[in-house]
Amino acid sequence: MIATGVNRLTRSIRFIRLILHIASGLLQSLLLPYIGAVRKRLMIRKWARKFLHILNIKLSANAVPPACQQQGGLFVANHTSWLDIIVILASYPVCFVAKAEIDSWPLLGRLCRNAGTLFIEREKRGDTLRINQQIENLLKVGDSVALFPEGATCNGDVLQHFHAALLQPAVTAETLLCPVAIRYKNRDGSRNASVIYVTATLWQSLMLILSELEIQAELNFMTPIPGAGKNRRELARLAEQAIAQALSLSVVRMAPERLSCPPAEQP
């Protein structure tokens, strides 16, 4: 059901502006392989912030820990919406790991590909090794990568068990694991449910978000966890605990943990 926060005209104007902005981003993304890293991050951040502005999403975020900025790291976050990617990019542009299906999405798939997204085929058991090697290569040269270890979007009432399979690069590259807690609220401080992307289609989700008067997005970059001297299971539990505490959520445990299978990641 579509929210009644704004009228049909406002929704239509927002939608048209958003489509034009995505098309503009697609054109800009063609330049990304040919420009320096600093300028590339600035372009991506500016594009993501305008995306949020069109949807009237107010973003508040604390500073990324200096250690993560200086040497890069593997960012892990809770996952309730496809908007999670945009709010992270608007604060600190990173390379994302996403499910392979996104690559086939109109406009957005091409945009993600041009921006350097790593696509994982979750049905293929061996694809985890390929993606882990690509993540490790990026981390070793000081780049940052982000993923959602819950393995799927959820409604935000609880935090799903963190899969450890894609956290191995933080161990082998001896880099930092950087937990990020994401929360969406209404003006009165209550949790915003329109952003939840679990059972709705992408179109239905977009219509709900377009209909909101305002959405407040909060991003909390927490103390990084050194990957050196730990294993991927330890990292998963430490990051899981940090994010659960930040959001005051309980964790749904899963046993046994299927380390050989990649997370069924949503956008």
N, C-alpha and C positions, 0 to 999 in steps of 0.2 A: 504494500500500500504506500502510495506517495505521500510524503508529509505535506502539510498545508502552510508551511512557513512563508513561502513567497508565491506570488501569482504566476500564471502560465506565461505571461509576457516576460517576466524577469527570468524564469527558467529558460525560455527560448533564447533570450539575449545571452545568458551565461553559456548556453550550449554552443551557440554560434561562435562566440569568442573563444571557447575552449577548443573547438575544432580548428579554428584558424591558428591558434597558438600551437597546437600539436603539429599542424602542417609546417608552421614556421620552425619548430624545433627539429622536424625531420630534415629540412633544408640546412639548418645550422649544423646538424650532426654530420653532414657530409664533410665539413671542414675539420672535425675533431682529430682525425689521424694526422693532420698536417700542421697542428699548432702545438705550442709548448704546454707542459703539464699545468702550470699556474693559470694560464689563460683558459685552458680547457675547463678547469675546475670553476673558474669565475663564470664562464658561459653556462655551464650546467646549473650552477647555483642560481643564477639570475633567471634562467628558464623555469626552474622548479618553483621559485618564489612567486613568479607571475602566475603560474598554474594555480597555486594556492590562493593568490589574490583574486583571481577570476571566480573561484568557488567561495570566496569570503571565509577562508580558513585562516584563523589567527594563530600563528606559530610562536611559541615561546620555548626557548632551548637554552640550557646552560652551555658553557664552553666545552669543547672537546678537550680532554686531558692533553697537556703539552707533549707527553711522551708519545701519544698516538699520532699527533701532528708531525712530530719530528722523525719518527721511524716507520710510521704506518702501522697497521694492525688488522686483525680479523674482527670485524664488528658483528655482534649477534644481538638480535632484538626479538621481542615478542611480536606476534603477528595477528592482527585483527582485520586488516583492510589492505586493499591494493594501494591505498593512500600512504601506507607506511613507507613505501619506496620514495614517494615524492617528498614527504616531510624530512626524511634523512638527507636526500639530495639537496634540499633547500638549506640545510644546516651545514653539511659536510659531504661534498660529492665523493662517492666511492664507486668501485666496480661491484655490481650485484651478481649473485648467483640466482638464477630463476629457472623454473620448469621449462622444458623445451616447447611446450604448447604455446607459450607466449610469443615465440618466434613467428608463429603463423597469424597472430592478431593483425588486423588491418591497421596501418599507420604506426600503432604503438610497438608492434613487433619489430618493424624496421628501425624505428627510433631506438629501441633498446639495443638492437644488434649494433647499430652505428656507434652507440655510446660505450660499447665494450662489454656488454652483459655476457656472462658465462652461462650458457644454457645446458642444463643437465637432463638427460633422459632417464627418468626415475624408474621406468620399467626394465631398464638394462642394469643388471647387477654390477657389471664391470665398469659402468660409467663413473662411479664414485672415484675410482683410481685416476681416471683421466682428469676429472674436475679438480681433485685434490692436487694433482701435479701443476695444473694451471694456477690454482690459488697460491701454491707454494712459490712458484716462479714470480708472481706479482709481489708477494710479501718480501721476498729476498731482495728485491730492488727498491723497497721502501714504499710501495703502493699499498693502498688499503682496499679491503674486500669486505662486503657485507652479505649476510645470509640470515635466514629465519630457521633456527634449529628445532622449532616445534614441529615442523614438517607439514603444517597446514594452518590455514586461518582458523580462529575460534572466536567465540562471542565475547571474550574478555572477562567472563565470570571467574575463570580459573586460568592458570598457566599450564599448558600442556608440557609433558615430559620432553626434555631437550634431547634430540638425537645427537650422537657424538661423531658420526661417520665423517662429516665434513669439517670437523675441528682439528683433524690430524695435522694439517699444514701449520697451525700455530705451534705445534710441538716440534715438528721437523725443522721449521724455519726459525725456531726459538724466538718467536716474536710475541707481541701482546694480543691477548683476547680482550676486546673492549665491549662490555655489556651496555645495551641501550634499552631504556624503558620508554614505551610509547603509550600515551593516554589521550583519549578524545573526550571533550566535555562540552556541555552547553553553557550558556552565559551564567546560569544559576549554580554552576558547579557540578550538576548531575552528569552522569555518564551519557554520552551521545551514542545512540544505537543505530543511527542512520548509516554510519560508516562501516558497520559490520558486513563482511563479505564472506559468508559461509554457504548459505543455501540460495541466495539470490544470484541471478545472472549478472554479468558485468553491466549490461544495459540497465537492469533494475537498480543495481547499486548506484550507478551514476545518476539516475533520475532522483533517487532519494537524497543524494548529496547536493544535487543542484537545487533541490527544494528547500534546503535548510537556510534560515536567515543568517546564521553564523555558526561556525564550528571552531572550537578552541582545541588546538593540538599542542600537547606538551611532550617535550623530548628531553630525557634525562641521560646524559652521557656519564657513566659511572667510572669508578676507579678501575683502570685496566688490570688484567690478571696476567702475569708472566707465563708464557707457555713452556719455557725451559724448565726441565726437571719434573714436569707433570705428564700425565697421559691424557688422552682425549676424553676419557670418562670423567676424570677429575675436573677438567676444564668445563665440561658440560654441566656438572652438578654445581660448580662454583658460580657460573654465569646464571644458571637457572635460579639459584638461591638469591643472588643479588637482585635480579629483575623482579622476582616474586615479592621480595621484601619492599622494593621501591614502589610497587603497585598494590601492596597489601593483598596479594592473591595467594591462594593455596595451589599446590602443584599436583596435577594428576599424574601419578606414576604409571609407567608401562614396563611390563616384564614378560619375557626377556627383551633386552634392547637388541634390535636387529642392525648390528653394525655394518653388515655387508650391503645393506640397501640404502639408497639415497633418500633423503626426506621428500615427501610428496608436497613440495613447496608450492604455495599459491603466490600470485604476484603481490 
